Amino acid sequence: MKKTFKLNIEGKNRDRLLDAVKHDIRKYVKRQRRVALPEGVDFWDFDCRFGSTEETAAVVHFATIIPLVDAAAKEGADSFYLELLAKAGHRKARPAEAGPQAGTEGEPSA
């Protein structure tokens, strides 16, 4: 999805437009995640760019999209550009020493 969303349309409530934009984003993500995974792929990941225009859009993390939309609306922006492109994701194994030891969680020390 590469799209410029308008937040100010004459005759339409700005808050309802904002809700509709968020709904469109979530609907697109759900639809992309339903697509069958290719062989050797663990999950669908997304490359994301967000900005006031296509030229000024910067790479952002997928989890920050809705807060960025809210921030743009709060600042009074008339529109914003969002790019969401699905890509193949591969899970990485956690290092063994990174997590807590099994059985030691919640036990008092002697």
Secondary structure, 3 states (H helix, E strand, C coil): CEEEEECCCCCCCHHHHHHHHHHHHHHHHHHHHHCCCCCCCCEEEEEEEEECCCCCCEEECHHHHHHHHHHHHHCCCCEEEEEEEEEEECCCCCCCCCCCCCCCCCCCCC
